[in-house]
Amino acid sequence: MTSTQAPARCAVVGNPIEHSRSPAIHQQFAAQTGVKLTYDRLLAPLDGFALTVRNFFESGGRGLNVTVPFKLEAWELARANLSQRATLAQAVNTLWNDRGALHGCNTDGVGLVLDLQRLGALNAGSRVLLIGAGGAARGVLGPLLDAGCATLHLINRTATRAHELIAQHQAASSIASHRLTAGGLTEVGKPHDWDLVINASSSSLGGEAPAVASGLYAKNAWAYDMMYGATATPFMLQAQRDGAENISDGLGMLVGQAAESFHIWHGVRPDIAPVLSNLRAALSGSR
């Protein structure tokens, strides 16, 4: 018997949006799990995000992924119904409608931790250095602490912004706040002290590596860039020169956060591995 149920309507909204790989990711998840789905890109005017969201859900949409520059606006729109992750992050990348009320979650941190654990880059007791204090860093502080890292030190070009971010996090959460510290880009502690260095800054988008001190990496350490591309990012190349034995970009994080959104909307968890493999092959073929 053939099901006549209409496909669920989901989309990713941002500005710009044409570069987004989310439709390909979610369609692969749908094919894998048997979910009937249409998934589109929505270009929202910079001054028209709220209207775009309202029109989408009023026309029967089920779920929206939110990308730059709208994650803070999405948090405001869903402020009455936020997940704990979104409350801590003060940013939302996943929206859905439940009984007429807009709900929001932030799946970025979950996606990052899933990928780091897949790689073997994050373990209980890891000493983690996080570069950048913008929206990307905001979404991952809580999940990294939940994963059991021994210390998490946040550095940023403007040190006061790093201190402000951890103060906001500590005010909203009682989770091991003594493990969370902050400073400027050169305030990195002892040489060769970090098991995992994560670039959450936008430096790679500009074709540059962050201006951090050298001598960061402990033995067998990892360097992880939240950005991704067909070739190694400037941060990954910098890390190799500085002695990082293992490097990775953030493609796995992209797929991991999408899988968590898919689970929120459809109640089923897809297998990340084949989708990540397909995306990596597509990226390699685009060089």
C-alpha positions in Angstrom: 0.0 0.0 0.0 1.4 3.3 -1.0 1.4 6.1 1.6 -0.3 9.3 0.5 1.2 11.3 3.4 2.7 14.6 2.1 6.4 15.1 2.5 7.6 17.1 5.5 8.7 20.6 4.4 12.1 21.7 5.9 14.6 24.3 4.8 17.8 26.2 5.7 17.5 30.0 6.0 20.3 32.5 5.8 21.9 35.3 3.8 23.8 34.3 1.7 22.4 30.8 1.3 23.2 29.5 -2.1 26.4 27.8 -0.8 24.6 25.7 1.8 25.1 21.9 1.7 22.2 21.3 4.1 19.7 20.2 1.3 22.1 17.5 0.1 22.7 16.3 3.7 19.1 16.2 4.7 18.0 14.5 1.5 20.5 11.8 2.1 19.3 11.4 5.7 15.7 11.1 4.4 16.6 8.5 1.8 18.5 6.5 4.4 15.6 6.6 7.0 12.6 6.5 4.8 11.4 9.9 5.8 9.4 11.7 3.1 11.0 15.1 2.8 11.4 18.3 0.8 14.2 20.5 1.9 15.0 23.9 0.4 17.2 27.0 0.7 15.5 30.2 1.9 17.2 33.5 1.3 15.9 35.9 4.0 16.4 39.7 3.6 18.7 41.0 6.2 15.8 43.0 7.7 13.1 40.3 7.0 14.2 37.2 9.0 11.2 37.1 11.3 8.7 37.5 8.5 10.4 34.7 6.5 10.2 32.4 9.5 6.5 33.2 10.1 5.6 32.7 6.5 7.4 29.4 6.4 5.6 27.9 9.4 2.2 29.4 8.5 2.4 27.6 5.2 3.0 24.2 6.8 6.7 24.0 7.2 8.0 21.6 9.8 11.6 22.7 10.6 14.2 25.3 9.8 17.9 25.3 10.0 19.3 28.8 10.7 22.7 29.9 9.4 24.5 33.3 9.4 23.7 35.9 10.2 20.4 35.0 11.9 21.2 32.7 14.8 20.8 35.4 17.4 17.5 36.6 15.8 16.3 33.0 15.9 17.1 32.8 19.6 15.0 35.9 20.2 12.1 34.6 18.2 12.0 31.3 20.1 12.9 32.8 23.4 9.8 31.5 25.2 10.6 27.8 24.2 14.3 27.2 24.2 16.2 24.0 24.8 18.9 24.0 27.5 21.5 24.0 24.8 20.0 27.1 23.2 19.6 28.9 26.5 23.3 28.4 27.3 24.4 29.3 23.7 22.1 32.3 23.4 21.9 31.4 19.7 19.6 29.1 17.8 20.3 27.1 14.6 17.2 24.8 14.7 13.6 26.0 14.7 10.3 24.0 14.7 6.6 24.6 15.5 4.9 22.6 18.2 1.1 23.3 18.8 1.4 26.8 17.4 4.5 27.7 19.4 8.0 28.3 18.0 10.7 26.2 19.6 14.5 26.6 19.3 17.6 24.5 19.8 21.3 24.8 19.1 22.8 21.6 17.7 26.2 23.1 16.8 27.9 21.9 19.9 26.5 18.4 19.7 27.7 18.2 16.1 31.2 19.3 17.1 31.5 16.9 20.0 30.2 13.9 17.9 32.8 14.6 15.3 35.6 15.1 17.8 34.7 11.8 19.5 34.5 10.0 16.1 38.0 11.2 15.4 39.3 10.3 18.9 40.3 13.9 19.4 38.2 14.6 22.6 38.4 12.5 25.7 37.6 12.9 29.4 40.6 14.9 30.7 41.4 16.6 27.4 43.0 20.1 27.7 41.1 22.2 25.2 42.1 25.6 23.7 39.2 27.3 21.9 40.0 30.2 19.5 37.3 32.9 18.9 34.5 34.3 21.0 31.8 34.8 18.4 28.6 32.8 17.7 30.5 29.6 16.8 32.3 29.5 20.1 29.1 30.4 22.0 27.3 27.3 20.8 30.0 24.8 21.8 31.1 25.8 25.3 28.5 23.8 27.1 28.8 20.6 25.1 32.6 20.6 25.3 32.4 20.9 29.1 29.6 18.2 29.3 32.0 15.9 27.3 34.4 16.0 30.3 37.4 18.1 29.1 39.7 18.9 32.0 40.1 22.5 31.1 38.7 24.8 28.4 40.5 28.0 27.8 38.9 30.5 25.4 41.1 33.1 23.6 40.1 35.9 21.4 41.7 38.9 19.6 39.7 41.1 22.0 40.3 39.5 25.4 37.4 41.4 27.1 35.0 39.7 24.7 36.3 36.3 25.7 35.9 37.1 29.4 32.4 38.4 28.8 31.4 35.2 27.0 32.6 32.9 29.7 31.0 35.2 32.4 27.6 34.8 30.5 28.1 31.1 30.3 28.9 30.8 34.0 25.9 32.9 34.9 23.6 30.5 33.0 25.2 27.2 34.0 26.6 25.5 37.1 28.5 22.9 35.0 32.1 22.8 36.2 32.6 26.5 35.6 36.0 26.4 37.3 37.3 24.5 34.2 36.5 27.5 32.0 39.0 30.4 31.6 39.7 33.1 29.0 42.3 35.5 27.7 43.8 37.2 24.6 45.2 35.4 21.6 48.7 35.2 23.2 47.5 34.1 26.7 47.8 30.4 26.1 49.6 29.1 29.2 52.6 26.8 29.2 54.1 25.6 25.9 52.9 22.3 24.5 50.1 22.2 27.0 47.0 21.6 24.7 45.6 18.2 23.6 43.1 19.8 21.3 43.0 23.3 19.7 39.8 24.3 18.0 39.5 27.3 15.7 36.1 28.8 16.1 37.1 32.1 14.6 36.3 33.3 11.1 40.0 33.5 10.1 39.9 30.7 7.6 37.0 32.4 5.7 39.4 35.2 5.0 42.2 32.9 3.9 44.3 33.5 7.1 45.3 31.6 10.2 44.6 33.2 13.6 47.4 35.2 15.1 48.1 32.7 18.0 51.3 31.9 19.8 53.4 29.0 18.6 54.3 26.0 20.7 50.7 25.1 21.5 50.5 21.4 20.9 51.1 18.5 23.4 52.2 15.1 22.2 49.6 13.4 19.9 47.5 16.6 19.9 44.7 17.5 17.5 44.0 20.8 15.7 40.4 21.2 14.5 39.0 24.0 12.3 35.2 24.5 12.4 35.5 25.7 8.8 36.0 23.2 5.9 37.0 23.1 2.3 38.4 21.0 -0.5 41.9 21.5 0.9 43.5 22.1 4.3 42.5 25.4 5.8 45.1 28.1 6.8 44.6 27.1 10.4 45.2 23.4 9.7 48.5 24.3 7.9 49.6 26.6 10.7 48.9 23.8 13.2 51.0 21.3 11.2 53.9 23.7 11.1 53.5 24.2 14.9 53.7 20.5 15.7 50.1 19.2 15.7 50.2 15.5 14.9 46.6 15.3 13.8 44.4 17.8 12.0 40.8 18.0 10.8 38.4 20.4 9.3 34.7 20.9 10.3 32.9 18.9 7.7 32.0 16.2 10.2 30.6 18.9 12.6 28.3 20.2 9.8 26.9 16.7 9.2 26.6 16.0 13.0 24.7 19.1 13.7 22.4 18.4 10.8 21.7 14.9 12.1 20.7 16.3 15.5 18.3 18.7 13.8 16.9 15.8 11.7 16.3 13.8 14.9 14.4 16.8 16.5 12.1 17.2 13.6 11.5 13.5 12.5 12.2 11.4 15.7 14.9 9.2 14.0 18.7 9.4 14.1 20.4 8.9 10.7 23.8 7.3 10.2 26.3 10.1 9.8 29.2 8.1 8.3 28.0 7.5 4.7 26.7 11.1 4.3 30.1 12.4 5.5 31.9 10.1 3.1 29.8 11.3 0.2 30.3 15.0 1.1 34.0 14.5 1.4 34.2 12.8 -2.0 32.2 15.7 -3.5 34.5 18.3 -2.0 37.6 16.4 -3.3 36.1 16.3 -6.8 35.5 20.1 -6.7 39.2 20.9 -6.4 
